[in-house]
Amino acid sequence: MSSTTKPTTYGYIARVFLKIGSQAFGGWPTSILLVEKELVDTGHLTKRQFQGAFTCAYLIPGALQVSFVSHVGYRLKGFGGATLATVCYLFPALSLIVLFAALYFRYFQGAHIVTHMAGLSAALGGVILASAYRIGRGHVSHPLVWLLAIAAFVLRLWLGINIAVIILGFGIGGIILSFIRADRRTS
């Protein structure tokens, strides 16, 4: 567990992650942006801790946003914070899933509702793309890093390379480059 800039209570973690979980329509991009707004912008989490949690979440199998929320909760308050953040984040979505499932099976089973949701799918796609751009823009600041981001985009989208392979490959490349730079400075 790493220290944060502001002390954090369990009550604060519960309130913030219930709020984020109830507003995170659009999946992981929305969740990431809400965590940044609620915790980084208020000083409870540093930008570096936020970026570390985001990167680590990609390396863990499973749902990205759940891994991210758990990691952030751990950063804030250890194992108890991770557990509380995850439960509070998932509670609103799980409640809606149970409600909608009950309504569907009671009233709409067999109806072709999905055919009427093309507009909703388009709106969600747009929200996800806009959120992904905002997240990327916040992490990419140098022209070389933009080039690497574009390379990762191409590797994933057009070549279909696994996300973990891209992240590990670029991470190992960054470590190698930092050692090379350190050797040049000491020589």
C-alpha positions as CSV (number, residue, x, y, z in Angstrom):
1,M,0.0,0.0,0.0
2,S,1.4,3.4,-0.9
3,S,0.6,6.7,0.7
4,T,-1.7,9.1,-0.9
5,T,-1.7,12.9,-0.8
6,K,-4.9,13.0,1.3
7,P,-5.9,10.6,4.1
8,T,-8.8,8.4,2.9
9,T,-11.5,6.8,5.1
10,Y,-13.5,3.7,4.4
11,G,-16.6,5.8,4.3
12,Y,-15.1,8.0,1.6
13,I,-14.1,4.9,-0.4
14,A,-17.7,3.5,-0.1
15,R,-19.3,6.8,-1.2
16,V,-16.9,7.4,-4.1
17,F,-17.2,3.9,-5.5
18,L,-20.9,3.7,-5.1
19,K,-21.1,7.0,-7.0
20,I,-18.7,5.8,-9.7
21,G,-20.4,2.4,-10.0
22,S,-23.8,4.1,-10.5
23,Q,-22.5,6.6,-13.1
24,A,-20.1,4.3,-15.1
25,F,-22.4,3.8,-18.1
26,G,-20.1,2.9,-21.1
27,G,-17.8,0.5,-19.4
28,W,-14.2,0.9,-18.5
29,P,-13.4,4.2,-20.2
30,T,-16.1,5.9,-18.2
31,S,-15.0,4.2,-15.0
32,I,-11.4,5.3,-15.5
33,L,-12.4,8.9,-16.1
34,L,-14.7,9.0,-13.1
35,V,-11.9,7.6,-10.8
36,E,-9.6,10.2,-12.2
37,K,-12.1,13.0,-11.5
38,E,-13.1,11.7,-8.0
39,L,-9.6,10.7,-6.7
40,V,-6.8,12.3,-8.7
41,D,-8.4,15.7,-9.1
42,T,-9.3,15.8,-5.4
43,G,-5.8,14.8,-4.3
44,H,-6.6,11.4,-2.8
45,L,-4.5,9.7,-5.5
46,T,-1.5,11.0,-7.4
47,K,-1.4,11.0,-11.2
48,R,1.4,8.5,-11.1
49,Q,-0.5,6.1,-8.8
50,F,-3.5,6.5,-11.1
51,Q,-1.4,5.6,-14.2
52,G,0.2,2.7,-12.4
53,A,-3.2,1.3,-11.4
54,F,-4.4,1.6,-15.0
55,T,-1.3,-0.1,-16.4
56,C,-1.4,-2.9,-13.8
57,A,-5.1,-3.6,-14.4
58,Y,-4.3,-4.5,-18.0
59,L,-1.8,-7.1,-16.9
60,I,-4.4,-9.0,-14.8
61,P,-6.9,-11.3,-16.6
62,G,-10.6,-10.5,-16.2
63,A,-12.6,-7.3,-16.3
64,L,-10.4,-4.3,-16.7
65,Q,-12.5,-1.9,-14.6
66,V,-12.8,-4.4,-11.7
67,S,-9.1,-4.9,-11.6
68,F,-8.5,-1.2,-11.8
69,V,-11.0,-0.4,-9.0
70,S,-9.5,-3.1,-6.8
71,H,-6.0,-1.8,-7.4
72,V,-7.1,1.8,-6.6
73,G,-8.9,0.7,-3.5
74,Y,-5.7,-1.1,-2.4
75,R,-3.7,2.0,-3.0
76,L,-6.1,4.0,-0.8
77,K,-6.5,1.7,2.1
78,G,-4.9,-1.8,1.7
79,F,-6.9,-5.0,1.4
80,G,-9.9,-3.6,3.1
81,G,-10.0,-0.7,0.7
82,A,-9.7,-3.0,-2.3
83,T,-12.5,-5.2,-1.1
84,L,-14.8,-2.2,-0.2
85,A,-14.1,-0.3,-3.5
86,T,-14.8,-3.4,-5.6
87,V,-18.0,-4.3,-3.8
88,C,-19.3,-0.7,-3.8
89,Y,-18.4,-0.3,-7.5
90,L,-20.2,-3.5,-8.5
91,F,-23.3,-3.1,-6.4
92,P,-25.2,-0.6,-8.6
93,A,-24.5,-2.6,-11.8
94,L,-25.4,-6.0,-10.2
95,S,-28.6,-4.5,-8.8
96,L,-29.6,-3.2,-12.3
97,I,-28.7,-6.5,-13.9
98,V,-30.9,-8.4,-11.5
99,L,-33.8,-5.9,-12.0
100,F,-33.6,-5.9,-15.8
101,A,-33.3,-9.7,-15.9
102,A,-36.4,-10.1,-13.8
103,L,-38.3,-7.6,-16.0
104,Y,-37.1,-9.2,-19.2
105,F,-38.1,-12.7,-18.2
106,R,-41.4,-11.5,-16.8
107,Y,-42.5,-9.1,-19.6
108,F,-40.2,-9.2,-22.6
109,Q,-39.0,-12.7,-23.1
110,G,-39.3,-13.5,-26.8
111,A,-39.7,-9.9,-27.9
112,H,-37.2,-8.6,-30.4
113,I,-36.0,-5.6,-28.2
114,V,-32.4,-5.9,-29.5
115,T,-33.4,-4.9,-33.0
116,H,-34.7,-1.5,-31.6
117,M,-31.4,-0.6,-29.9
118,A,-29.2,0.3,-32.8
119,G,-29.1,4.0,-31.7
120,L,-28.1,3.0,-28.2
121,S,-25.2,0.9,-29.6
122,A,-24.0,3.8,-31.7
123,A,-24.2,6.2,-28.7
124,L,-22.2,3.8,-26.5
125,G,-19.6,3.3,-29.2
126,G,-19.2,7.1,-29.5
127,V,-18.9,7.5,-25.7
128,I,-16.3,4.8,-25.5
129,L,-14.2,6.3,-28.3
130,A,-14.4,9.8,-26.8
131,S,-13.4,8.4,-23.3
132,A,-10.6,6.4,-24.7
133,Y,-9.2,9.5,-26.5
134,R,-9.4,11.5,-23.3
135,I,-7.6,8.8,-21.3
136,G,-4.9,8.5,-24.0
137,R,-4.4,12.2,-24.2
138,G,-3.9,12.4,-20.4
139,H,-1.2,9.7,-20.5
140,V,0.6,10.8,-23.7
141,S,2.5,14.0,-23.6
142,H,5.7,13.7,-25.7
143,P,5.9,13.3,-29.5
144,L,7.8,10.0,-29.1
145,V,5.2,8.7,-26.7
146,W,2.5,9.6,-29.3
147,L,4.4,7.6,-31.8
148,L,4.5,4.6,-29.4
149,A,0.7,5.0,-28.7
150,I,0.0,4.9,-32.4
151,A,2.2,1.9,-32.8
152,A,0.3,0.1,-30.0
153,F,-3.0,1.1,-31.6
154,V,-1.9,-0.4,-34.9
155,L,-0.6,-3.6,-33.3
156,R,-3.8,-4.1,-31.4
157,L,-6.4,-3.0,-33.9
158,W,-5.0,-4.1,-37.3
159,L,-2.7,-6.9,-36.3
160,G,-4.7,-8.3,-33.4
161,I,-1.8,-8.7,-31.0
162,N,-2.8,-9.5,-27.4
163,I,-3.0,-6.4,-25.1
164,A,-0.7,-8.0,-22.5
165,V,1.9,-8.8,-25.1
166,I,1.9,-5.1,-26.3
167,I,2.1,-3.7,-22.8
168,L,4.8,-6.1,-21.7
169,G,6.8,-5.6,-24.9
170,F,6.7,-1.8,-24.6
171,G,7.4,-2.0,-20.9
172,I,10.5,-4.2,-21.4
173,G,11.6,-1.9,-24.3
174,G,11.2,1.1,-21.9
175,I,13.3,-0.6,-19.2
176,I,16.0,-1.4,-21.7
177,L,16.1,2.1,-23.0
178,S,16.3,3.5,-19.5
179,F,19.3,1.3,-18.8
180,I,21.0,2.4,-22.0
181,R,20.4,6.1,-21.2
182,A,21.7,5.5,-17.6
183,D,24.9,3.9,-19.0
184,R,25.4,6.8,-21.5
185,R,25.1,9.3,-18.6
186,T,27.6,7.5,-16.4
187,S,30.1,7.0,-19.3
